[in-house]
Amino acid sequence: MRVWWQDESRLGLHLPLPRRLTAQGIKPIQPHQPLYQYYWLYAAVEPATGQACWWEMPALDSPCFEAFLQHFGEQCRETLNVRVVDNGPSSYSKGSSTARECGAAVSTAILSRT
């Protein structure tokens, strides 16, 4: 049995706003939205050995989490795996059977924030 700690993190950058030409002392009135470019890193680490399984995904949602579970299951198919996660809504997928479908034995332990 192997115990894995799993979490997600957003990585990226905030792009600068474009410059606008106006008269001196006049603020531009054109509305703008901040520009962001980022991606999510899903990762699981086994502290006992230091082995890690990670995957870059475009979003933090159920389809991406299901894809990460599929990837994790393919990497660690031969052992019984216990995944320790935080209590965030993205850390589990309700009604998910992806781990069983890919042949990996994965159990989830959820840490509460009390």
A tleap script that builds the chain and sets N, CA, C and O, in Angstrom:
source leaprc.protein.ff14SB
mol = sequence {
  NMET ARG VAL TRP TRP GLN ASP GLU SER ARG
  LEU GLY LEU HIE LEU PRO LEU PRO ARG ARG
  LEU THR ALA GLN GLY ILE LYS PRO ILE GLN
  PRO HIE GLN PRO LEU TYR GLN TYR TYR TRP
  LEU TYR ALA ALA VAL GLU PRO ALA THR GLY
  GLN ALA CYS TRP TRP GLU MET PRO ALA LEU
  ASP SER PRO CYS PHE GLU ALA PHE LEU GLN
  HIE PHE GLY GLU GLN CYS ARG GLU THR LEU
  ASN VAL ARG VAL VAL ASP ASN GLY PRO SER
  SER TYR SER LYS GLY SER SER THR ALA ARG
  GLU CYS GLY ALA ALA VAL SER THR ALA ILE
  LEU SER ARG CTHR
}
set mol.1.N position { 0.847 -1.171 0.000 }
set mol.1.CA position { 0.000 0.000 0.000 }
set mol.1.C position { 0.899 1.244 0.000 }
set mol.1.O position { 1.870 1.329 0.753 }
set mol.2.N position { 0.551 2.200 -0.861 }
set mol.2.CA position { 1.324 3.430 -0.966 }
set mol.2.C position { 0.414 4.617 -0.636 }
set mol.2.O position { -0.731 4.677 -1.083 }
set mol.3.N position { 0.943 5.558 0.152 }
set mol.3.CA position { 0.186 6.743 0.546 }
set mol.3.C position { 0.700 7.936 -0.249 }
set mol.3.O position { 1.898 8.218 -0.258 }
set mol.4.N position { -0.218 8.634 -0.918 }
set mol.4.CA position { 0.107 9.781 -1.767 }
set mol.4.C position { -0.591 11.024 -1.226 }
set mol.4.O position { -1.736 10.952 -0.781 }
set mol.5.N position { 0.097 12.162 -1.265 }
set mol.5.CA position { -0.489 13.459 -0.935 }
set mol.5.C position { -0.729 14.179 -2.243 }
set mol.5.O position { 0.178 14.299 -3.067 }
set mol.6.N position { -1.964 14.667 -2.443 }
set mol.6.CA position { -2.339 15.256 -3.727 }
set mol.6.C position { -2.896 16.656 -3.529 }
set mol.6.O position { -3.634 16.909 -2.577 }
set mol.7.N position { -2.536 17.583 -4.447 }
set mol.7.CA position { -3.060 18.943 -4.413 }
set mol.7.C position { -2.968 19.542 -5.810 }
set mol.7.O position { -2.365 18.966 -6.716 }
set mol.8.N position { -3.580 20.711 -5.960 }
set mol.8.CA position { -3.571 21.435 -7.229 }
set mol.8.C position { -3.020 22.835 -6.977 }
set mol.8.O position { -3.115 23.363 -5.869 }
set mol.9.N position { -2.446 23.425 -8.016 }
set mol.9.CA position { -1.915 24.779 -7.900 }
set mol.9.C position { -2.056 25.498 -9.226 }
set mol.9.O position { -1.883 24.896 -10.286 }
set mol.10.N position { -2.372 26.798 -9.172 }
set mol.10.CA position { -2.485 27.598 -10.390 }
set mol.10.C position { -1.166 28.331 -10.624 }
set mol.10.O position { -0.634 28.973 -9.718 }
set mol.11.N position { -0.656 28.230 -11.826 }
set mol.11.CA position { 0.590 28.890 -12.208 }
set mol.11.C position { 0.327 29.748 -13.434 }
set mol.11.O position { -0.443 29.360 -14.313 }
set mol.12.N position { 0.946 30.879 -13.497 }
set mol.12.CA position { 0.751 31.725 -14.670 }
set mol.12.C position { 1.250 33.129 -14.444 }
set mol.12.O position { 2.070 33.380 -13.562 }
set mol.13.N position { 0.738 34.055 -15.264 }
set mol.13.CA position { 1.199 35.424 -15.171 }
set mol.13.C position { 0.075 36.399 -15.473 }
set mol.13.O position { -0.903 36.074 -16.147 }
set mol.14.N position { 0.246 37.586 -14.960 }
set mol.14.CA position { -0.685 38.685 -15.183 }
set mol.14.C position { -0.034 39.595 -16.221 }
set mol.14.O position { 1.031 40.163 -15.978 }
set mol.15.N position { -0.674 39.729 -17.368 }
set mol.15.CA position { -0.100 40.523 -18.448 }
set mol.15.C position { -0.360 42.008 -18.211 }
set mol.15.O position { -1.419 42.370 -17.697 }
set mol.16.N position { 0.574 42.866 -18.572 }
set mol.16.CA position { 0.376 44.307 -18.366 }
set mol.16.C position { -0.713 44.853 -19.291 }
set mol.16.O position { -0.968 44.318 -20.370 }
set mol.17.N position { -1.342 45.931 -18.835 }
set mol.17.CA position { -2.364 46.589 -19.643 }
set mol.17.C position { -1.702 47.368 -20.777 }
set mol.17.O position { -0.610 47.908 -20.598 }
set mol.18.N position { -2.343 47.432 -21.929 }
set mol.18.CA position { -1.762 48.220 -23.025 }
set mol.18.C position { -1.833 49.710 -22.699 }
set mol.18.O position { -2.735 50.159 -21.992 }
set mol.19.N position { -0.879 50.463 -23.219 }
set mol.19.CA position { -0.868 51.911 -23.001 }
set mol.19.C position { -1.868 52.587 -23.920 }
set mol.19.O position { -2.178 52.092 -25.004 }
set mol.20.N position { -2.370 53.737 -23.462 }
set mol.20.CA position { -3.312 54.520 -24.253 }
set mol.20.C position { -2.807 55.956 -24.323 }
set mol.20.O position { -2.274 56.485 -23.347 }
set mol.21.N position { -2.975 56.572 -25.463 }
set mol.21.CA position { -2.553 57.963 -25.623 }
set mol.21.C position { -3.686 58.900 -25.223 }
set mol.21.O position { -4.800 58.798 -25.736 }
set mol.22.N position { -3.390 59.802 -24.312 }
set mol.22.CA position { -4.350 60.832 -23.903 }
set mol.22.C position { -3.581 62.128 -23.678 }
set mol.22.O position { -2.351 62.148 -23.660 }
set mol.23.N position { -4.318 63.183 -23.512 }
set mol.23.CA position { -3.680 64.466 -23.196 }
set mol.23.C position { -3.081 64.386 -21.793 }
set mol.23.O position { -3.498 63.560 -20.981 }
set mol.24.N position { -2.115 65.235 -21.516 }
set mol.24.CA position { -1.447 65.225 -20.227 }
set mol.24.C position { -2.460 65.552 -19.119 }
set mol.24.O position { -3.203 66.529 -19.209 }
set mol.25.N position { -2.471 64.710 -18.071 }
set mol.25.CA position { -3.368 64.907 -16.946 }
set mol.25.C position { -4.750 64.302 -17.136 }
set mol.25.O position { -5.570 64.369 -16.220 }
set mol.26.N position { -5.033 63.722 -18.278 }
set mol.26.CA position { -6.339 63.112 -18.547 }
set mol.26.C position { -6.196 61.594 -18.449 }
set mol.26.O position { -5.309 61.000 -19.063 }
set mol.27.N position { -7.081 60.979 -17.667 }
set mol.27.CA position { -7.057 59.527 -17.561 }
set mol.27.C position { -7.836 58.914 -18.718 }
set mol.27.O position { -8.866 59.461 -19.111 }
set mol.28.N position { -7.383 57.810 -19.269 }
set mol.28.CA position { -8.128 57.150 -20.344 }
set mol.28.C position { -9.459 56.618 -19.810 }
set mol.28.O position { -9.528 56.132 -18.681 }
set mol.29.N position { -10.510 56.710 -20.620 }
set mol.29.CA position { -11.829 56.282 -20.179 }
set mol.29.C position { -12.241 54.930 -20.773 }
set mol.29.O position { -13.312 54.412 -20.454 }
set mol.30.N position { -11.421 54.379 -21.606 }
set mol.30.CA position { -11.753 53.085 -22.205 }
set mol.30.C position { -11.694 51.998 -21.121 }
set mol.30.O position { -10.664 51.839 -20.466 }
set mol.31.N position { -12.784 51.255 -20.928 }
set mol.31.CA position { -12.750 50.187 -19.919 }
set mol.31.C position { -11.812 49.067 -20.368 }
set mol.31.O position { -11.573 48.872 -21.559 }
set mol.32.N position { -11.300 48.357 -19.404 }
set mol.32.CA position { -10.400 47.243 -19.715 }
set mol.32.C position { -10.605 46.140 -18.692 }
set mol.32.O position { -11.098 46.375 -17.589 }
set mol.33.N position { -10.222 44.947 -19.073 }
set mol.33.CA position { -10.221 43.817 -18.167 }
set mol.33.C position { -8.782 43.347 -18.021 }
set mol.33.O position { -8.014 43.373 -18.983 }
set mol.34.N position { -8.418 42.922 -16.827 }
set mol.34.CA position { -7.064 42.395 -16.648 }
set mol.34.C position { -6.836 41.175 -17.548 }
set mol.34.O position { -7.758 40.397 -17.794 }
set mol.35.N position { -5.639 41.021 -18.021 }
set mol.35.CA position { -5.290 39.883 -18.871 }
set mol.35.C position { -4.501 38.868 -18.053 }
set mol.35.O position { -3.508 39.209 -17.411 }
set mol.36.N position { -4.952 37.622 -18.085 }
set mol.36.CA position { -4.280 36.548 -17.374 }
set mol.36.C position { -4.027 35.397 -18.328 }
set mol.36.O position { -4.828 35.126 -19.221 }
set mol.37.N position { -2.926 34.737 -18.132 }
set mol.37.CA position { -2.637 33.479 -18.806 }
set mol.37.C position { -2.126 32.533 -17.729 }
set mol.37.O position { -1.090 32.789 -17.113 }
set mol.38.N position { -2.840 31.455 -17.503 }
set mol.38.CA position { -2.417 30.531 -16.469 }
set mol.38.C position { -2.873 29.112 -16.799 }
set mol.38.O position { -3.678 28.890 -17.704 }
set mol.39.N position { -2.336 28.163 -16.041 }
set mol.39.CA position { -2.706 26.758 -16.157 }
set mol.39.C position { -2.661 26.159 -14.758 }
set mol.39.O position { -2.132 26.771 -13.831 }
set mol.40.N position { -3.208 24.978 -14.612 }
set mol.40.CA position { -3.266 24.308 -13.323 }
set mol.40.C position { -2.327 23.113 -13.325 }
set mol.40.O position { -2.221 22.392 -14.317 }
set mol.41.N position { -1.656 22.915 -12.216 }
set mol.41.CA position { -0.763 21.783 -12.047 }
set mol.41.C position { -1.378 20.855 -11.004 }
set mol.41.O position { -1.507 21.226 -9.837 }
set mol.42.N position { -1.752 19.661 -11.421 }
set mol.42.CA position { -2.250 18.630 -10.514 }
set mol.42.C position { -1.054 17.746 -10.180 }
set mol.42.O position { -0.316 17.341 -11.079 }
set mol.43.N position { -0.854 17.442 -8.900 }
set mol.43.CA position { 0.303 16.631 -8.522 }
set mol.43.C position { -0.028 15.742 -7.336 }
set mol.43.O position { -0.838 16.097 -6.480 }
set mol.44.N position { 0.610 14.582 -7.301 }
set mol.44.CA position { 0.534 13.660 -6.173 }
set mol.44.C position { 1.957 13.214 -5.866 }
set mol.44.O position { 2.719 12.870 -6.770 }
set mol.45.N position { 2.310 13.222 -4.580 }
set mol.45.CA position { 3.668 12.866 -4.164 }
set mol.45.C position { 3.576 11.802 -3.083 }
set mol.45.O position { 2.745 11.884 -2.179 }
set mol.46.N position { 4.436 10.811 -3.190 }
set mol.46.CA position { 4.558 9.800 -2.142 }
set mol.46.C position { 5.753 10.198 -1.272 }
set mol.46.O position { 6.896 10.060 -1.709 }
set mol.47.N position { 5.514 10.693 -0.039 }
set mol.47.CA position { 6.619 11.185 0.789 }
set mol.47.C position { 7.656 10.118 1.135 }
set mol.47.O position { 8.832 10.443 1.297 }
set mol.48.N position { 7.249 8.858 1.251 }
set mol.48.CA position { 8.188 7.810 1.651 }
set mol.48.C position { 9.304 7.616 0.628 }
set mol.48.O position { 10.445 7.352 1.007 }
set mol.49.N position { 8.996 7.742 -0.648 }
set mol.49.CA position { 10.005 7.500 -1.683 }
set mol.49.C position { 10.370 8.756 -2.472 }
set mol.49.O position { 11.399 8.791 -3.146 }
set mol.50.N position { 9.529 9.782 -2.389 }
set mol.50.CA position { 9.767 10.992 -3.173 }
set mol.50.C position { 9.253 10.899 -4.600 }
set mol.50.O position { 9.432 11.829 -5.386 }
set mol.51.N position { 8.623 9.796 -4.936 }
set mol.51.CA position { 8.075 9.640 -6.286 }
set mol.51.C position { 6.901 10.594 -6.464 }
set mol.51.O position { 6.097 10.777 -5.549 }
set mol.52.N position { 6.806 11.197 -7.635 }
set mol.52.CA position { 5.741 12.161 -7.909 }
set mol.52.C position { 5.071 11.848 -9.240 }
set mol.52.O position { 5.680 11.306 -10.162 }
set mol.53.N position { 3.811 12.205 -9.301 }
set mol.53.CA position { 3.033 12.097 -10.523 }
set mol.53.C position { 2.338 13.436 -10.698 }
set mol.53.O position { 1.579 13.852 -9.823 }
set mol.54.N position { 2.581 14.118 -11.808 }
set mol.54.CA position { 1.970 15.438 -12.010 }
set mol.54.C position { 1.529 15.598 -13.449 }
set mol.54.O position { 2.006 14.905 -14.348 }
set mol.55.N position { 0.590 16.544 -13.652 }
set mol.55.CA position { 0.063 16.794 -14.982 }
set mol.55.C position { -0.433 18.223 -15.070 }
set mol.55.O position { -1.122 18.701 -14.169 }
set mol.56.N position { -0.088 18.907 -16.147 }
set mol.56.CA position { -0.565 20.274 -16.390 }
set mol.56.C position { -1.915 20.206 -17.082 }
set mol.56.O position { -2.092 19.460 -18.045 }
set mol.57.N position { -2.880 21.000 -16.580 }
set mol.57.CA position { -4.230 21.010 -17.143 }
set mol.57.C position { -4.686 22.452 -17.335 }
set mol.57.O position { -4.180 23.343 -16.653 }
set mol.58.N position { -5.627 22.708 -18.243 }
set mol.58.CA position { -6.056 24.075 -18.524 }
set mol.58.C position { -7.043 24.648 -17.514 }
set mol.58.O position { -7.245 25.862 -17.489 }
set mol.59.N position { -7.664 23.817 -16.680 }
set mol.59.CA position { -8.692 24.322 -15.762 }
set mol.59.C position { -8.705 23.499 -14.483 }
set mol.59.O position { -8.060 22.456 -14.386 }
set mol.60.N position { -9.456 23.996 -13.504 }
set mol.60.CA position { -9.664 23.294 -12.245 }
set mol.60.C position { -11.140 22.905 -12.186 }
set mol.60.O position { -11.958 23.622 -11.610 }
set mol.61.N position { -11.468 21.771 -12.783 }
set mol.61.CA position { -12.858 21.319 -12.830 }
set mol.61.C position { -12.891 19.791 -12.871 }
set mol.61.O position { -11.848 19.139 -12.930 }
set mol.62.N position { -14.091 19.233 -12.840 }
set mol.62.CA position { -14.240 17.780 -12.789 }
set mol.62.C position { -13.645 17.046 -13.991 }
set mol.62.O position { -12.970 16.035 -13.794 }
set mol.63.N position { -13.864 17.511 -15.239 }
set mol.63.CA position { -13.254 16.771 -16.354 }
set mol.63.C position { -11.718 16.719 -16.286 }
set mol.63.O position { -11.115 15.693 -16.601 }
set mol.64.N position { -11.095 17.826 -15.875 }
set mol.64.CA position { -9.629 17.826 -15.758 }
set mol.64.C position { -9.184 16.930 -14.606 }
set mol.64.O position { -8.179 16.229 -14.714 }
set mol.65.N position { -9.932 16.955 -13.503 }
set mol.65.CA position { -9.587 16.095 -12.379 }
set mol.65.C position { -9.740 14.629 -12.748 }
set mol.65.O position { -8.915 13.801 -12.361 }
set mol.66.N position { -10.778 14.305 -13.487 }
set mol.66.CA position { -10.970 12.929 -13.966 }
set mol.66.C position { -9.798 12.506 -14.853 }
set mol.66.O position { -9.317 11.377 -14.755 }
set mol.67.N position { -9.344 13.409 -15.713 }
set mol.67.CA position { -8.205 13.102 -16.586 }
set mol.67.C position { -6.941 12.880 -15.762 }
set mol.67.O position { -6.142 12.000 -16.080 }
set mol.68.N position { -6.753 13.678 -14.697 }
set mol.68.CA position { -5.586 13.483 -13.832 }
set mol.68.C position { -5.669 12.132 -13.122 }
set mol.68.O position { -4.664 11.427 -13.023 }
set mol.69.N position { -6.848 11.764 -12.628 }
set mol.69.CA position { -6.995 10.458 -11.990 }
set mol.69.C position { -6.674 9.321 -12.959 }
set mol.69.O position { -6.045 8.332 -12.584 }
set mol.70.N position { -7.108 9.475 -14.192 }
set mol.70.CA position { -6.796 8.479 -15.226 }
set mol.70.C position { -5.280 8.376 -15.414 }
set mol.70.O position { -4.730 7.276 -15.465 }
set mol.71.N position { -4.617 9.513 -15.516 }
set mol.71.CA position { -3.156 9.551 -15.682 }
set mol.71.C position { -2.465 8.935 -14.461 }
set mol.71.O position { -1.539 8.137 -14.604 }
set mol.72.N position { -2.914 9.308 -13.273 }
set mol.72.CA position { -2.343 8.771 -12.032 }
set mol.72.C position { -2.520 7.253 -11.969 }
set mol.72.O position { -1.594 6.533 -11.597 }
set mol.73.N position { -3.706 6.773 -12.329 }
set mol.73.CA position { -3.965 5.339 -12.310 }
set mol.73.C position { -3.094 4.564 -13.272 }
set mol.73.O position { -2.680 3.444 -12.976 }
set mol.74.N position { -2.812 5.153 -14.424 }
set mol.74.CA position { -1.942 4.484 -15.398 }
set mol.74.C position { -0.502 4.424 -14.905 }
set mol.74.O position { 0.206 3.457 -15.184 }
set mol.75.N position { -0.059 5.446 -14.174 }
set mol.75.CA position { 1.308 5.478 -13.668 }
set mol.75.C position { 1.519 4.520 -12.493 }
set mol.75.O position { 2.610 3.974 -12.328 }
set mol.76.N position { 0.488 4.312 -11.679 }
set mol.76.CA position { 0.615 3.513 -10.453 }
set mol.76.C position { -0.373 2.363 -10.430 }
set mol.76.O position { -1.060 2.153 -9.430 }
set mol.77.N position { -0.449 1.640 -11.490 }
set mol.77.CA position { -1.442 0.581 -11.660 }
set mol.77.C position { -1.157 -0.644 -10.786 }
set mol.77.O position { -2.093 -1.344 -10.399 }
set mol.78.N position { 0.082 -0.913 -10.474 }
set mol.78.CA position { 0.436 -2.184 -9.846 }
set mol.78.C position { 0.263 -2.211 -8.336 }
set mol.78.O position { 0.424 -3.280 -7.747 }
set mol.79.N position { -0.054 -1.105 -7.670 }
set mol.79.CA position { -0.132 -1.080 -6.215 }
set mol.79.C position { -1.467 -0.535 -5.735 }
set mol.79.O position { -2.222 0.072 -6.493 }
set mol.80.N position { -1.738 -0.769 -4.453 }
set mol.80.CA position { -2.888 -0.161 -3.797 }
set mol.80.C position { -2.462 1.238 -3.365 }
set mol.80.O position { -1.471 1.391 -2.651 }
set mol.81.N position { -3.200 2.257 -3.791 }
set mol.81.CA position { -2.820 3.643 -3.531 }
set mol.81.C position { -3.870 4.332 -2.682 }
set mol.81.O position { -5.067 4.225 -2.948 }
set mol.82.N position { -3.413 5.043 -1.652 }
set mol.82.CA position { -4.284 5.865 -0.826 }
set mol.82.C position { -3.902 7.306 -1.093 }
set mol.82.O position { -2.742 7.688 -0.934 }
set mol.83.N position { -4.868 8.100 -1.497 }
set mol.83.CA position { -4.646 9.499 -1.859 }
set mol.83.C position { -5.167 10.377 -0.728 }
set mol.83.O position { -6.347 10.305 -0.386 }
set mol.84.N position { -4.297 11.210 -0.141 }
set mol.84.CA position { -4.690 12.134 0.914 }
set mol.84.C position { -4.840 13.509 0.276 }
set mol.84.O position { -3.899 14.028 -0.322 }
set mol.85.N position { -6.039 14.101 0.407 }
set mol.85.CA position { -6.324 15.386 -0.223 }
set mol.85.C position { -6.910 16.350 0.803 }
set mol.85.O position { -7.333 15.932 1.881 }
set mol.86.N position { -6.935 17.637 0.468 }
set mol.86.CA position { -7.601 18.605 1.326 }
set mol.86.C position { -9.107 18.539 1.072 }
set mol.86.O position { -9.560 17.729 0.263 }
set mol.87.N position { -9.870 19.367 1.741 }
set mol.87.CA position { -11.321 19.300 1.644 }
set mol.87.C position { -11.876 20.253 0.594 }
set mol.87.O position { -13.046 20.627 0.668 }
set mol.88.N position { -11.071 20.649 -0.373 }
set mol.88.CA position { -11.532 21.547 -1.421 }
set mol.88.C position { -12.464 20.843 -2.390 }
set mol.88.O position { -12.372 19.628 -2.566 }
set mol.89.N position { -13.363 21.594 -3.024 }
set mol.89.CA position { -14.315 20.965 -3.942 }
set mol.89.C position { -13.661 20.348 -5.171 }
set mol.89.O position { -14.245 19.470 -5.806 }
set mol.90.N position { -12.469 20.793 -5.511 }
set mol.90.CA position { -11.808 20.241 -6.692 }
set mol.90.C position { -11.037 18.967 -6.390 }
set mol.90.O position { -10.539 18.321 -7.312 }
set mol.91.N position { -10.925 18.590 -5.122 }
set mol.91.CA position { -10.109 17.440 -4.748 }
set mol.91.C position { -10.804 16.104 -4.899 }
set mol.91.O position { -10.186 15.054 -4.724 }
set mol.92.N position { -12.067 16.136 -5.218 }
set mol.92.CA position { -12.781 14.888 -5.445 }
set mol.92.C position { -13.864 15.131 -6.479 }
set mol.92.O position { -14.311 16.259 -6.691 }
set mol.93.N position { -14.264 14.070 -7.104 }
set mol.93.CA position { -15.294 14.157 -8.133 }
set mol.93.C position { -16.425 13.234 -7.733 }
set mol.93.O position { -16.227 12.022 -7.646 }
set mol.94.N position { -17.594 13.772 -7.491 }
set mol.94.CA position { -18.728 12.976 -7.024 }
set mol.94.C position { -19.145 11.976 -8.100 }
set mol.94.O position { -19.278 12.319 -9.275 }
set mol.95.N position { -19.344 10.750 -7.673 }
set mol.95.CA position { -19.787 9.717 -8.596 }
set mol.95.C position { -18.711 9.248 -9.558 }
set mol.95.O position { -19.015 8.652 -10.591 }
set mol.96.N position { -17.462 9.512 -9.227 }
set mol.96.CA position { -16.378 9.160 -10.134 }
set mol.96.C position { -16.050 7.673 -10.050 }
set mol.96.O position { -15.954 7.109 -8.961 }
set mol.97.N position { -15.883 7.061 -11.185 }
set mol.97.CA position { -15.425 5.677 -11.227 }
set mol.97.C position { -14.197 5.563 -12.114 }
set mol.97.O position { -13.819 4.463 -12.518 }
set mol.98.N position { -13.581 6.680 -12.414 }
set mol.98.CA position { -12.439 6.679 -13.329 }
set mol.98.C position { -11.287 5.845 -12.802 }
set mol.98.O position { -10.652 5.113 -13.562 }
set mol.99.N position { -11.008 5.946 -11.502 }
set mol.99.CA position { -9.887 5.189 -10.948 }
set mol.99.C position { -10.121 3.698 -11.104 }
set mol.99.O position { -9.181 2.956 -11.392 }
set mol.100.N position { -11.351 3.243 -10.920 }
set mol.100.CA position { -11.641 1.817 -11.096 }
set mol.100.C position { -11.577 1.423 -12.562 }
set mol.100.O position { -11.136 0.321 -12.889 }
set mol.101.N position { -12.013 2.312 -13.449 }
set mol.101.CA position { -12.021 1.999 -14.874 }
set mol.101.C position { -10.616 1.806 -15.428 }
set mol.101.O position { -10.416 0.979 -16.318 }
set mol.102.N position { -9.638 2.556 -14.918 }
set mol.102.CA position { -8.287 2.431 -15.462 }
set mol.102.C position { -7.490 1.353 -14.745 }
set mol.102.O position { -6.309 1.167 -15.040 }
set mol.103.N position { -8.110 0.638 -13.807 }
set mol.103.CA position { -7.458 -0.510 -13.189 }
set mol.103.C position { -6.617 -0.172 -11.976 }
set mol.103.O position { -5.913 -1.046 -11.471 }
set mol.104.N position { -6.656 1.038 -11.494 }
set mol.104.CA position { -5.861 1.393 -10.318 }
set mol.104.C position { -6.723 1.322 -9.085 }
set mol.104.O position { -7.896 1.692 -9.115 }
set mol.105.N position { -6.152 0.854 -8.012 }
set mol.105.CA position { -6.865 0.849 -6.740 }
set mol.105.C position { -6.533 2.161 -6.043 }
set mol.105.O position { -5.411 2.347 -5.572 }
set mol.106.N position { -7.491 3.064 -5.974 }
set mol.106.CA position { -7.248 4.371 -5.376 }
set mol.106.C position { -8.316 4.628 -4.338 }
set mol.106.O position { -9.510 4.538 -4.624 }
set mol.107.N position { -7.886 4.946 -3.134 }
set mol.107.CA position { -8.805 5.331 -2.076 }
set mol.107.C position { -8.494 6.777 -1.726 }
set mol.107.O position { -7.371 7.236 -1.935 }
set mol.108.N position { -9.476 7.501 -1.195 }
set mol.108.CA position { -9.265 8.900 -0.880 }
set mol.108.C position { -9.517 9.167 0.588 }
set mol.108.O position { -10.559 8.798 1.129 }
set mol.109.N position { -8.552 9.815 1.231 }
set mol.109.CA position { -8.719 10.294 2.599 }
set mol.109.C position { -8.773 11.800 2.540 }
set mol.109.O position { -7.864 12.427 1.998 }
set mol.110.N position { -9.820 12.399 3.088 }
set mol.110.CA position { -9.992 13.846 3.002 }
set mol.110.C position { -9.670 14.474 4.355 }
set mol.110.O position { -10.228 14.070 5.375 }
set mol.111.N position { -8.779 15.453 4.369 }
set mol.111.CA position { -8.425 16.162 5.581 }
set mol.111.C position { -9.403 17.291 5.818 }
set mol.111.O position { -9.691 18.062 4.902 }
set mol.112.N position { -9.917 17.402 7.026 }
set mol.112.CA position { -10.826 18.509 7.339 }
set mol.112.C position { -10.015 19.697 7.838 }
set mol.112.O position { -8.897 19.544 8.329 }
set mol.113.N position { -10.602 20.885 7.701 }
set mol.113.CA position { -9.897 22.113 8.090 }
set mol.113.C position { -10.434 22.635 9.416 }
set mol.113.O position { -10.916 23.766 9.486 }
set mol.114.N position { -10.357 21.833 10.455 }
set mol.114.CA position { -10.846 22.261 11.763 }
set mol.114.C position { -9.722 22.610 12.679 }
set mol.114.O position { -9.957 22.992 13.826 }
savepdb mol mol.pdb
quit
